[in-house]
Amino acid sequence: MARAREAREWAASGGLRGIGDSLYTPFCGHDGESIDWDAYRTLVRYCVGDLRHDMLWLTSGVGEWWSLTMDERKRLLEVAVEEARAIAPDTVVEACTSAASVKECVELTLHAQEHGADVCFLQTPPMEVHAGEGVLRFFEYVADRTDIALGMFNSPSSGWVLSAEEMAAIHHQIPAVVAVKEGVQDSVSRTMALHALAPDLVIWECDLIVYSAGWLQQGIVGPAQLGTSAYLFETPDDLIYRQYWELVWNGKLADASAFAKESGLDARSAGIGSWMVQYPGRPDYFTHWGEAFKYAASVIGLPVGDYPHSRPPQGFLPEAAKVQIRAALVNAGMEGKAKLAVNGAFARPG
């Protein structure tokens, strides 16, 4: 774990590295009122064991944090740390500790700090917030009461998007804040401006075009893919997502671009479409549609619980989405492939 006073040195020395998986929450029981803990443990082991991914991003948008109780969120972190560290002790654990109140955020951050997380990311508060001033106060309150590295999660799903100047102010005023997941994909100019204002801040830009443009090599963005759904884009017998990013990390950008096309990564992403982040009834709003992630996971053979939907307030995934997602994954040859790994056909080298 990176203590607050060590956070910047930890981040600068490569504490955030490699591929990080944002985990879904498998629900079960009547209306999904319980969590399928066996399915969740399997997902954790699959990501850090079979796929050899480096980081876990816990209880965030894909995990539908807004629908979980405080006890559930704490237990999800505890189980993930227990399972991951048993297989891969160096797994970097990123906990999303956003909450509807700053006191609950502190409670979750302290819990993560005490139970083995390395860094906590705070999503821009998804409630009435007084712009950058309010977000800064939120971070200050949490940082004053905790002792762990912190990151920002600038997501349009919050309803308020921080400017580059606002994020830089948070970084400069709070030493524990060392990274940002820049989730706004309508323009990459914010990332360029943020780097100019806060060159030591580790930035993950969700618009992947910047990596093809060489921004990693220029030092504008960091090497870590902080919170992806990479487990939906490769299988243990065909680690094409890892191969793509290794080419990018090594500066072989033309080779990476060619590989993404030849391997089918580009086609897979295009085939799935925008179902995971967009609800048709509200097309201008960015969301993390939990059921879409879980449906894709079920197609490749991962367990998602016997209630495969999202809890309210998310809607049900329409049949058209399922048809499109299934077709993309079947065409990519991924159908059922994760089940082989879960049943022990693949294992992480010792």
Secondary structure as GFF3:
##gff-version 3
##sequence-region A 1 350
A	DSSP	three_ten_helix	4	6	.	.	.	ID=ss1
A	DSSP	alpha_helix	7	12	.	.	.	ID=ss2
A	DSSP	beta_strand	19	22	.	.	.	ID=ss3
A	DSSP	beta_strand	27	28	.	.	.	ID=ss4
A	DSSP	three_ten_helix	30	32	.	.	.	ID=ss5
A	DSSP	beta_strand	34	35	.	.	.	ID=ss6
A	DSSP	alpha_helix	37	45	.	.	.	ID=ss7
A	DSSP	pi_helix	46	50	.	.	.	ID=ss8
A	DSSP	beta_strand	55	58	.	.	.	ID=ss9
A	DSSP	three_ten_helix	65	67	.	.	.	ID=ss10
A	DSSP	alpha_helix	70	87	.	.	.	ID=ss11
A	DSSP	beta_strand	92	96	.	.	.	ID=ss12
A	DSSP	alpha_helix	102	114	.	.	.	ID=ss13
A	DSSP	beta_strand	119	123	.	.	.	ID=ss14
A	DSSP	alpha_helix	131	145	.	.	.	ID=ss15
A	DSSP	beta_strand	149	154	.	.	.	ID=ss16
A	DSSP	three_ten_helix	156	158	.	.	.	ID=ss17
A	DSSP	alpha_helix	164	173	.	.	.	ID=ss18
A	DSSP	beta_strand	177	182	.	.	.	ID=ss19
A	DSSP	alpha_helix	189	197	.	.	.	ID=ss20
A	DSSP	beta_strand	202	205	.	.	.	ID=ss21
A	DSSP	alpha_helix	209	212	.	.	.	ID=ss22
A	DSSP	beta_strand	225	228	.	.	.	ID=ss23
A	DSSP	three_ten_helix	230	232	.	.	.	ID=ss24
A	DSSP	alpha_helix	240	249	.	.	.	ID=ss25
A	DSSP	alpha_helix	253	263	.	.	.	ID=ss26
A	DSSP	alpha_helix	265	272	.	.	.	ID=ss27
A	DSSP	alpha_helix	290	300	.	.	.	ID=ss28
A	DSSP	alpha_helix	319	331	.	.	.	ID=ss29
A	DSSP	alpha_helix	337	342	.	.	.	ID=ss30
###
